[in-house]
Amino acid sequence: MDRTQLYVGGTWIDSASGRTIDVVNPATEEVIARVAAGSPADVDLAVAAAKDAFPSWSALAPKERADFLQAAAAALTARTDELGQLISEDMGMPLGFAKMIQVGLPSFNLGNFAELARTFAFDGEEVGNSLIVREPVGVVGCITPWNYPLHQVVLKVGAALAAGCTVVVKPSEVAPLSAYVLAEVFDATGLPPGVFNLISGYGAEVGEALVVHPDVDMISFTGSTRAGKRIAELAGKQVKRVALELGGKSANVILDDADLEKAVADGVGKCFLNSGQTCSALTRMLVPADKLEQAEQIAAATAAAFAVGDPNDAATLLGPLVSSAQLQRVRDYIDKGVAEGARLVTGGSEPLQDKGFYVRPTVFSGVTPDMTIAREEIFGPVLVVMPYQDEDDALRIAKDSEYGLAGGVWSGDPDRALRVARRLRTGQVEVNGGAFNPAAPFGGYKQSGIGREAGTFGLEEFLETKAIQR
């Protein structure tokens, strides 16, 4: 499948660069597609198309915008099998999970944003003699990652279009294929030209051109904290609005009255989902010091049951990492953990098989808060188990991070669990394994980002507030 063109102004065009980017299947290391390597000149065309489309799209009744989103949601759902296979080949998630998560979540969110467009109070609120209206921010540049390549695009695009904005999307060059399918879907709905534009390419070239473009009113970015800081710096020179969903090093606090077997087993799964390539993964497991050995045994046994292999095999729970660069990054962190004195309970950095970017599911214990593997985001199936003395000590360790994206609390007393959850400085906390809610606000404190995605809070990110005095 070759996608060597760009989608601009409602049509497929050749890139001004004439270059392409190879897309590699991380399980086989084979090139499965090529996409266009966009250029700043392509960004100029896409932004101009989005700017031209903005007046009429923003003037459209919200319920009419909702109809386009609802049609796109139905089209994604109808193509679940095809999209699941494509994303699995593109970034390595096992096929069953890819269909359920990588396609199911964006399909839900497009439908949810359609419903919000129909029901959200865009105007009518009165404060004294002022009428308060909510208006779209304008042209939005959406820069998205490879770990949830369709979901992260939809969280931005669905909310922005529902709000009345127009968009230029720059998907990750590592896993761009599902974004091309989304462009096909929107095109088939009859979405007006210029409302959705797709420019594939490298971040340093296409991404930065989007960020600094004077006709882009807002940047919505998901990715590393390092890249987020760069975007904030560039956007700040134009006082441009940014929404940043960045990294995490989330703590899972297992209190002394919790069901240890259930909590540890669930925590391993929350760390290893998507081969650990999840920004909100619960990668720091905090357990009572007197239960450390027992927790290690449970974690090791659970990790051993995570079959690593071919994403098309129904028995596979862990697919490959997305790229050779990511594989080397994770191996380096594992080696650093050993070098700094952490105890390797299971796994390690040794090669797992000859072909594919696979890494062993790994558990460290005896990890102290100053160790690199306790402080930096690894983005692989690497869990660190950390002992604590009492509840206050657990909270001290949990909060000792530059990140604040997610967290978990386990306790036999639901009221106690909720009290501890309230004390964590993170954007979301799951209590006793509480299920992920795709309509709830997602985002972080501290260096985990600025703003929220999903649901009503995600929609509001793309709105300006105007007071009209009468």
ZIWO-V645289 format. One record per residue. N is the residue number from 1. RES is the residue in one letter. PSI is psi in whole degrees, -180 to 180 (none if undefined). Layout:
# ZIWO-V645289
{{N & RES & PSI} {N & RES & PSI}}
This chain:
# ZIWO-V645289
{{1 & M & 110} {2 & D & 130} {3 & R & 74} {4 & T & 15} {5 & Q & 174} {6 & L & 153} {7 & Y & 109} {8 & V & 128} {9 & G & 31} {10 & G & 13} {11 & T & 159} {12 & W & 128} {13 & I & 158} {14 & D & 148} {15 & S & 145} {16 & A & -22} {17 & S & -30} {18 & G & 5} {19 & R & 162} {20 & T & 165} {21 & I & 130} {22 & D & 137} {23 & V & 123} {24 & V & 133} {25 & N & 117} {26 & P & -15} {27 & A & -30} {28 & T & -15} {29 & E & 21} {30 & E & 147} {31 & V & 122} {32 & I & -12} {33 & A & 167} {34 & R & 140} {35 & V & 161} {36 & A & 141} {37 & A & 95} {38 & G & 169} {39 & S & 168} {40 & P & -33} {41 & A & -37} {42 & D & -38} {43 & V & -43} {44 & D & -45} {45 & L & -43} {46 & A & -42} {47 & V & -40} {48 & A & -40} {49 & A & -42} {50 & A & -40} {51 & K & -41} {52 & D & -34} {53 & A & -18} {54 & F & -47} {55 & P & -46} {56 & S & -38} {57 & W & -43} {58 & S & -25} {59 & A & -13} {60 & L & 143} {61 & A & 137} {62 & P & -36} {63 & K & -27} {64 & E & -39} {65 & R & -38} {66 & A & -36} {67 & D & -39} {68 & F & -42} {69 & L & -40} {70 & Q & -40} {71 & A & -39} {72 & A & -40} {73 & A & -44} {74 & A & -38} {75 & A & -40} {76 & L & -44} {77 & T & -42} {78 & A & -24} {79 & R & 25} {80 & T & -48} {81 & D & -47} {82 & E & -47} {83 & L & -40} {84 & G & -45} {85 & Q & -43} {86 & L & -46} {87 & I & -38} {88 & S & -44} {89 & E & -30} {90 & D & -42} {91 & M & -3} {92 & G & -5} {93 & M & 137} {94 & P & 143} {95 & L & -45} {96 & G & -43} {97 & F & -37} {98 & A & -43} {99 & K & -45} {100 & M & -44} {101 & I & -54} {102 & Q & -23} {103 & V & -41} {104 & G & -45} {105 & L & -49} {106 & P & -34} {107 & S & -45} {108 & F & -47} {109 & N & -36} {110 & L & -43} {111 & G & -37} {112 & N & -39} {113 & F & -32} {114 & A & -45} {115 & E & -41} {116 & L & -38} {117 & A & -34} {118 & R & -28} {119 & T & -16} {120 & F & 141} {121 & A & 88} {122 & F & -27} {123 & D & 173} {124 & G & -20} {125 & E & 139} {126 & E & 134} {127 & V & 102} {128 & G & -126} {129 & N & 16} {130 & S & 135} {131 & L & 125} {132 & I & 123} {133 & V & 150} {134 & R & 123} {135 & E & 149} {136 & P & 144} {137 & V & -27} {138 & G & -134} {139 & V & 128} {140 & V & 130} {141 & G & 122} {142 & C & 117} {143 & I & 119} {144 & T & 159} {145 & P & -178} {146 & W & -13} {147 & N & -33} {148 & Y & 74} {149 & P & -32} {150 & L & -41} {151 & H & -46} {152 & Q & -31} {153 & V & -47} {154 & V & -38} {155 & L & -33} {156 & K & -52} {157 & V & -44} {158 & G & -45} {159 & A & -43} {160 & A & -45} {161 & L & -38} {162 & A & -36} {163 & A & -18} {164 & G & 9} {165 & C & 163} {166 & T & 158} {167 & V & 151} {168 & V & 120} {169 & V & 130} {170 & K & 96} {171 & P & 164} {172 & S & 135} {173 & E & -15} {174 & V & -36} {175 & A & 73} {176 & P & -6} {177 & L & -38} {178 & S & -27} {179 & A & -32} {180 & Y & -39} {181 & V & -40} {182 & L & -40} {183 & A & -42} {184 & E & -41} {185 & V & -48} {186 & F & -39} {187 & D & -41} {188 & A & -24} {189 & T & -11} {190 & G & 21} {191 & L & 133} {192 & P & 142} {193 & P & 137} {194 & G & -13} {195 & V & -41} {196 & F & 127} {197 & N & 143} {198 & L & 122} {199 & I & 105} {200 & S & 156} {201 & G & -174} {202 & Y & 150} {203 & G & -44} {204 & A & -23} {205 & E & -60} {206 & V & -45} {207 & G & -49} {208 & E & -34} {209 & A & -37} {210 & L & -45} {211 & V & -41} {212 & V & -3} {213 & H & 129} {214 & P & -20} {215 & D & 5} {216 & V & 121} {217 & D & -22} {218 & M & 146} {219 & I & 128} {220 & S & 119} {221 & F & 138} {222 & T & 129} {223 & G & -154} {224 & S & 155} {225 & T & -37} {226 & R & -49} {227 & A & -36} {228 & G & -39} {229 & K & -40} {230 & R & -44} {231 & I & -44} {232 & A & -39} {233 & E & -46} {234 & L & -43} {235 & A & -32} {236 & G & -28} {237 & K & -23} {238 & Q & 9} {239 & V & 49} {240 & K & 137} {241 & R & 140} {242 & V & 147} {243 & A & 124} {244 & L & 119} {245 & E & 108} {246 & L & -149} {247 & G & 177} {248 & G & 158} {249 & K & 68} {250 & S & 140} {251 & A & 138} {252 & N & 103} {253 & V & 111} {254 & I & 107} {255 & L & 167} {256 & D & -15} {257 & D & 12} {258 & A & 160} {259 & D & 98} {260 & L & -44} {261 & E & -49} {262 & K & -43} {263 & A & -45} {264 & V & -45} {265 & A & -44} {266 & D & -40} {267 & G & -37} {268 & V & -44} {269 & G & -39} {270 & K & -24} {271 & C & -38} {272 & F & -9} {273 & L & 136} {274 & N & 36} {275 & S & 32} {276 & G & 3} {277 & Q & 59} {278 & T & 126} {279 & C & -30} {280 & S & 11} {281 & A & 141} {282 & L & 84} {283 & T & -14} {284 & R & 114} {285 & M & 116} {286 & L & 122} {287 & V & 153} {288 & P & 139} {289 & A & -36} {290 & D & -4} {291 & K & 13} {292 & L & -48} {293 & E & -41} {294 & Q & -41} {295 & A & -39} {296 & E & -44} {297 & Q & -42} {298 & I & -44} {299 & A & -42} {300 & A & -44} {301 & A & -39} {302 & T & -43} {303 & A & -38} {304 & A & -24} {305 & A & -6} {306 & F & 92} {307 & A & 129} {308 & V & 133} {309 & G & -155} {310 & D & 123} {311 & P & -21} {312 & N & -10} {313 & D & 125} {314 & A & -21} {315 & A & -13} {316 & T & 130} {317 & L & -28} {318 & L & 118} {319 & G & -168} {320 & P & 164} {321 & L & 166} {322 & V & -25} {323 & S & 167} {324 & S & -35} {325 & A & -41} {326 & Q & -37} {327 & L & -46} {328 & Q & -37} {329 & R & -47} {330 & V & -43} {331 & R & -40} {332 & D & -41} {333 & Y & -40} {334 & I & -45} {335 & D & -37} {336 & K & -38} {337 & G & -44} {338 & V & -45} {339 & A & -32} {340 & E & 2} {341 & G & 6} {342 & A & 151} {343 & R & 122} {344 & L & 111} {345 & V & -42} {346 & T & 158} {347 & G & -148} {348 & G & 179} {349 & S & -1} {350 & E & 144} {351 & P & 142} {352 & L & -40} {353 & Q & 167} {354 & D & -36} {355 & K & 136} {356 & G & 157} {357 & F & 62} {358 & Y & 145} {359 & V & 150} {360 & R & 137} {361 & P & 127} {362 & T & 138} {363 & V & 127} {364 & F & 150} {365 & S & 175} {366 & G & 28} {367 & V & 133} {368 & T & 155} {369 & P & -20} {370 & D & -10} {371 & M & 148} {372 & T & -42} {373 & I & -13} {374 & A & -13} {375 & R & -32} {376 & E & 147} {377 & E & 122} {378 & I & -39} {379 & F & 50} {380 & G & 175} {381 & P & 68} {382 & V & 114} {383 & L & 136} {384 & V & 127} {385 & V & 126} {386 & M & 127} {387 & P & 151} {388 & Y & 164} {389 & Q & -43} {390 & D & -178} {391 & E & -44} {392 & D & -38} {393 & D & -40} {394 & A & -43} {395 & L & -36} {396 & R & -45} {397 & I & -44} {398 & A & -40} {399 & K & -12} {400 & D & 71} {401 & S & 148} {402 & E & -10} {403 & Y & 165} {404 & G & 53} {405 & L & -51} {406 & A & 178} {407 & G & 170} {408 & G & 150} {409 & V & 134} {410 & W & 132} {411 & S & 150} {412 & G & -12} {413 & D & 106} {414 & P & -36} {415 & D & -40} {416 & R & -43} {417 & A & -43} {418 & L & -39} {419 & R & -42} {420 & V & -39} {421 & A & -39} {422 & R & -25} {423 & R & -13} {424 & L & 138} {425 & R & 72} {426 & T & 160} {427 & G & -24} {428 & Q & 149} {429 & V & 133} {430 & E & 135} {431 & V & 125} {432 & N & 44} {433 & G & 23} {434 & G & 138} {435 & A & 147} {436 & F & 134} {437 & N & 107} {438 & P & -12} {439 & A & -8} {440 & A & 155} {441 & P & 137} {442 & F & 127} {443 & G & 180} {444 & G & 168} {445 & Y & 171} {446 & K & -134} {447 & Q & 14} {448 & S & -2} {449 & G & -175} {450 & I & 126} {451 & G & -180} {452 & R & 151} {453 & E & 159} {454 & A & 145} {455 & G & -158} {456 & T & -42} {457 & F & -36} {458 & G & -39} {459 & L & -43} {460 & E & -23} {461 & E & -27} {462 & F & 18} {463 & L & 142} {464 & E & 155} {465 & T & 126} {466 & K & 135} {467 & A & 125} {468 & I & 112} {469 & Q & 133} {470 & R & none}}
